[in-house]
């Protein structure tokens, strides 16, 4: 452990945004240290091992993918700002993805990393909406989605100025919400634009080895730049005087100081460190309208053969909903089986003769933190088994009939995480995947040297999270100090 007690910048949390902020600051000679309570980096986008087998969490796909040579995109900005060679991320494009609505997915929209595919699908299946859709796309292309001072707008309200069919409205919102909305039933329009560009105008990709590749690159860049990190070393309290943070108390009792503090752990979670409790309390926020925090459950199935060998070869990701309207909200029960996301990590366009050795089938659904929290340990284990099976049954309705009589016959192992798992490893109130419903785009807090990045600052997706860390480092520290 480094014995230094003062830093130019301390960063709370070694997730994607914290690592990116650290790299950017270290490149410019700042003495920076990242403090992480857990023993692994990545936060919501990390991995874990069971019996020698590694499981990704969070990452279904990297959004914002563009092919080499495309200028002026978030991916290009990220590579420049962090001094990463494109080849280091080893990104491989998706095959195709789908949005499927109806009891068996009767209404379906395909999309790939070529936007013309989605546009053609909408023209064929919603011919009366195509002109409005094209006007919406023109608005999205010109909207300033990175403005830190933009006035919040309802995405649904803006959508309805261009799209009059409620089914198409919800089909367009479904992937964007599942991959980035912390707001029940709607999105802030700026965040809608970010995700529309990231998913539809740009696209999905993935390294063959998954999130480990990205984390490995980030850690190496951070180390090379001279940054420090302390793992299994959380911050238990932020001591303040007037409008400044003057010291940080670590879990060990050690105290350090810093000129600036960047927190990637969330607004309420950061405030809990200021009042000294160390425990983020959501009671005061949950009762307010629109402040419900959304979480997810996910099942992971490892198979002894490729999805292509059982007829699941075309789709990379499927966003499903079994009715004509999407109810993106905290469910009454532990899991909402009506909608969700299926991901096949095998179904990306990997280089010739390279492939994942085992088949992977992931299903993600909205979940109710409180319903899981109230369970006793034995009830929790039973509920996981029951909901695992139910989530798989629900998802398979939207996939081709597998060529094996019973899926269980080809299963090697399984795992499942719940909102309690998310809270345990991230500290997020109620296991909220995307943080608080309202974002603070400027990253400012009540303290002049304490800033937010990541989930509660508001840039979305893996690329967005890293750009959040970069932007906050640039805006609050590098730009002001020359």
MARBASE-129588 format. One record per residue (C-alpha): residue in one letter; x, y, z. Coordinates in steps of 0.02 Angstrom, whole numbers, padded with zeros to 5 digits, always signed. Example, Ala and Ser with C-alpha at 12.3 -4.5 7.8 and 13.67 -1.06 7.14 Angstrom:
A+00615-00225+00390S+00684-00053+00357
//
This chain:
X+00000+00000+00000X+00065+00173-00044X+00095+00280+00109X+00062+00446+00023X-00065+00547+00121X-00101+00690-00001X-00154+00684-00183X-00201+00811-00314X-00356+00706-00351X-00439+00560-00263X-00566+00456-00360X-00698+00352-00272X-00733+00189-00365X-00635+00091-00495X-00774+00072-00621X-00761+00125-00803X-00789+00310-00767X-00668+00315-00620X-00531+00226-00717X-00552+00342-00866X-00546+00498-00757X-00390+00431-00674X-00301+00398-00839X-00344+00570-00907X-00281+00659-00751X-00124+00554-00735X-00080+00592-00916X-00067+00775-00865X+00044+00743-00717X-00086+00746-00579X-00051+00641-00425X-00206+00535-00427X-00265+00384-00328X-00420+00277-00353X-00496+00199-00198X-00602+00042-00223X-00687-00053-00082X-00690-00218-00176X-00550-00327-00241X-00595-00308-00426X-00611-00161-00544X-00754-00129-00664X-00901-00092-00550X-01060-00127-00647X-00956-00189-00793X-00837-00315-00719X-00819-00503-00706X-00806-00637-00574X-00745-00816-00566X-00830-00975-00505X-00733-01138-00512X-00609-01062-00634X-00742-01003-00757X-00758-00814-00784X-00928-00731-00796X-00952-00555-00866X-01073-00443-00775X-01152-00288-00849X-01074-00298-01021X-01191-00367-01154X-01109-00262-01288X-01006-00105-01307X-01117+00027-01384X-01059+00173-01493X-00964+00057-01610X-00909+00133-01775X-00795+00060-01907X-00617+00124-01933X-00606+00292-02017X-00772+00363-01955X-00736+00534-01880X-00818+00637-01744X-00891+00497-01638X-00885+00457-01451X-00779+00303-01483X-00648+00405-01576X-00648+00538-01441X-00623+00406-01307X-00473+00330-01397X-00393+00501-01420X-00421+00562-01243X-00356+00403-01162X-00220+00373-01292X-00286+00201-01336X-00253+00119-01503X-00414+00055-01578X-00342-00120-01598X-00314-00133-01411X-00501-00151-01378X-00514-00285-01515X-00698-00246-01545X-00799-00366-01653X-00967-00313-01727X-01136-00390-01688X-01225-00500-01815X-01399-00428-01794X-01516-00384-01652X-01705-00376-01639X-01844-00286-01547X-01987-00411-01529X-02160-00364-01463X-02313-00474-01440X-02344-00641-01350X-02223-00731-01465X-02135-00579-01537X-02255-00564-01684X-02201-00384-01721X-02014-00376-01744X-01887-00245-01798X-01712-00302-01847X-01563-00186-01833X-01376-00202-01861X-01229-00082-01860X-01294-00019-02028X-01433+00103-01988X-01518+00073-02156X-01576-00097-02093X-01682-00022-01954X-01746+00116-02068X-01799-00014-02197X-01885-00120-02065X-01987+00029-02004X-02032+00079-02182X-02095-00098-02215X-02188-00129-02052X-02243+00047-02006X-02260+00132-02177X-02369+00270-02108X-02234+00317-01982X-02077+00321-02090X-02083+00507-02130X-02103+00552-01947X-01965+00431-01901X-01847+00514-02025X-01887+00685-01951X-01849+00613-01778X-01682+00546-01840X-01639+00716-01913X-01675+00796-01744X-01570+00666-01654X-01423+00695-01770X-01421+00882-01737X-01463+00882-01551X-01322+00933-01432X-01326+00782-01318X-01164+00825-01227X-01220+00996-01165X-01196+01003-00977X-01325+01141-00954X-01469+01076-01063X-01648+01093-01000X-01723+00919-00967X-01861+00864-01087X-01973+00710-01092X-01918+00589-01227X-02096+00526-01247X-02160+00703-01273X-02033+00735-01410X-02062+00563-01488X-02249+00596-01501X-02216+00751-01605X-02147+00633-01738X-02216+00457-01704X-02404+00433-01688X-02409+00243-01670X-02391+00195-01485X-02321+00023-01532X-02177+00098-01631X-02147+00225-01493X-02123+00087-01365X-02022-00023-01482X-01898+00118-01509X-01888+00156-01324X-01867-00025-01267X-01680-00050-01307X-01636+00126-01254X-01723+00108-01086X-01653-00064-01047X-01478-00005-01088X-01482+00163-01003X-01641+00232-00923X-01652+00259-00736X-01823+00339-00755X-01980+00231-00748X-02085+00243-00905X-01987+00380-00992X-01814+00451-01027X-01743+00625-01024X-01730+00673-01208X-01543+00710-01201X-01514+00534-01136X-01632+00465-01268X-01523+00549-01400X-01364+00478-01324X-01434+00302-01325X-01518+00317-01496X-01351+00365-01572X-01257+00234-01471X-01370+00088-01519X-01455+00130-01683X-01344+00256-01774X-01182+00176-01714X-01198+00000-01647X-01145-00150-01542X-00977-00235-01531X-00881-00344-01409X-00704-00408-01381X-00692-00596-01395X-00638-00608-01213X-00772-00487-01156X-00754-00348-01028X-00587-00414-00966X-00502-00346-01122X-00566-00169-01091X-00522-00173-00906X-00349-00240-00944X-00316-00097-01065X-00379+00035-00944X-00275-00032-00800X-00119-00037-00907X-00146+00143-00968X-00174+00200-00789X-00019+00113-00726X+00089+00179-00869X+00030+00357-00833X+00084+00342-00651X-00086+00328-00568X-00107+00239-00402X-00250+00131-00343X-00293+00053-00178X-00403-00101-00189X-00505-00170-00044X-00486+00004+00027X-00647+00103+00031X-00682+00279+00091X-00795+00283+00243X-00812+00470+00268X-00784+00636+00180X-00740+00771+00305X-00797+00945+00253X-00767+01123+00306X-00871+01259+00230X-00895+01218+00046X-00746+01101+00029X-00698+00922+00064X-00544+00936+00174X-00504+00754+00213X-00556+00575+00173X-00564+00440+00306X-00530+00265+00241X-00611+00104+00302X-00446+00066+00390X-00458+00227+00491X-00317+00309+00393X-00348+00488+00340X-00290+00567+00178X-00313+00735+00094X-00339+00790-00085X-00361+00952-00182X-00505+00874-00280X-00620+00725-00259X-00713+00640-00402X-00846+00515-00349X-00911+00382-00468X-01015+00294-00334X-01177+00394-00353X-01250+00553-00278X-01344+00480-00129X-01202+00359-00097X-01079+00504-00094X-01190+00607+00020X-01192+00462+00142X-01003+00481+00159X-01023+00666+00197X-01145+00641+00341X-01030+00509+00411X-01153+00365+00414X-01069+00273+00270X-01240+00201+00227X-01342+00271+00084X-01522+00291+00142X-01652+00296+00005X-01806+00318+00117X-01818+00505+00087X-01810+00486-00102X-01914+00331-00136X-02072+00415-00074X-02057+00556-00201X-02148+00537-00368X-02033+00479-00506X-01892+00432-00387X-01913+00243-00399X-01744+00160-00426X-01738+00023-00556X-01640-00138-00543X-01625-00300-00638X-01602-00487-00617X-01499-00586-00741X-01478-00771-00776X-01320-00839-00857X-01321-01012-00936X-01163-01097-00996X-01194-01230-01130X-01083-01367-01198X-01108-01308-01378X-01127-01150-01478X-01300-01067-01490X-01286-01091-01679X-01285-01279-01652X-01460-01274-01576X-01537-01148-01696X-01495-00987-01604X-01368-00923-01728X-01436-00759-01799X-01474-00644-01654X-01343-00557-01549X-01466-00468-01433X-01656-00478-01425X-01759-00347-01333X-01929-00425-01297X-02099-00372-01231X-02251-00485-01234X-02383-00348-01255X-02402-00197-01369X-02354-00074-01231X-02195-00074-01130X-02211-00057-00940X-02035-00005-00895X-02054+00011-00707X-02017-00076-00544X-02123-00235-00546X-02240-00286-00406X-02161-00459-00398X-01978-00502-00380X-01955-00509-00571X-02056-00443-00718X-02065-00583-00845X-02160-00482-00975X-02008-00397-01049X-01820-00407-01048X-01661-00436-01146X-01580-00594-01216X-01395-00589-01258X-01288-00718-01348X-01105-00667-01327X-01060-00802-01454X-01155-00712-01592X-01033-00574-01635X-00928-00574-01793X-00765-00637-01720X-00609-00660-01828X-00599-00820-01930X-00572-00975-01823X-00593-00878-01660X-00743-00912-01551X-00800-00933-01371X-00770-01112-01320X-00937-01128-01230X-01110-01067-01273X-01179-00925-01167X-01362-00879-01149X-01401-00725-01042X-01574-00660-00994X-01605-00494-00905X-01770-00432-00831X-01829-00291-00722X-01830-00339-00538X-01896-00273-00372X-01759-00242-00244X-01878-00239-00096X-01956-00407-00143X-01784-00487-00141X-01723-00396+00014X-01863-00458+00126X-01822-00642+00093X-01734-00750+00222X-01575-00838+00160X-01663-01003+00124X-01808-00912+00041X-01685-00814-00064X-01601-00971-00129X-01769-01050-00171X-01828-00891-00257X-01672-00883-00364X-01703-01059-00428X-01886-01025-00463X-01860-00859-00550X-01711-00925-00649X-01823-01055-00731X-01963-00929-00758X-01849-00801-00840X-01780-00932-00959X-01955-00992-01007X-02010-00814-01039X-01860-00771-01148X-01870-00929-01254X-02041-00874-01318X-01950-00747-01427X-01819-00864-01497X-01825-01001-01628X-01871-01172-01562X-01705-01251-01507X-01654-01412-01593X-01621-01501-01428X-01770-01582-01339X-01722-01509-01170X-01607-01360-01144X-01555-01431-00975X-01471-01577-01064X-01336-01464-01135X-01312-01350-00984X-01139-01354-00905X-01172-01229-00765X-01279-01079-00722X-01277-00925-00613X-01395-00783-00573X-01378-00611-00497X-01516-00508-00416X-01534-00328-00357X-01454-00382-00192X-01300-00439-00289X-01290-00269-00373X-01301-00178-00207X-01171-00292-00129X-01040-00259-00262X-01078-00078-00307X-01155-00002-00151X-01294+00073-00258X-01454+00109-00162X-01583-00027-00198X-01464-00107-00322X-01503+00031-00447X-01412-00010-00608X-01422+00165-00682X-01427+00266-00521X-01549+00404-00478X-01688+00455-00599X-01624+00634-00608X-01448+00663-00671X-01326+00803-00632X-01249+00836-00801X-01124+00963-00736X-01060+00843-00604X-01066+00983-00475X-01110+00952-00294X-01135+01066-00144X-00947+01062-00118X-00831+01160-00232X-00698+01023-00247X-00813+00870-00251X-00880+00813-00420X-00983+00668-00487X-00945+00559-00636X-01025+00400-00700X-01202+00341-00670X-01273+00498-00585X-01183+00620-00700X-01279+00549-00845X-01173+00491-00993X-01231+00315-01034X-01162+00147-01085X-00984+00084-01067X-00913+00214-01187X-01023+00346-01107X-00964+00300-00932X-00782+00322-00984X-00822+00486-01072X-00909+00544-00913X-00749+00520-00814X-00647+00606-00950X-00768+00752-00965X-00776+00784-00778X-00586+00776-00764X-00568+00897-00910X-00706+01016-00857X-00676+01031-00671X-00490+01005-00652X-00384+01012-00810X-00473+01159-00892X-00464+01264-00734X-00284+01230-00692X-00211+01251-00866
//
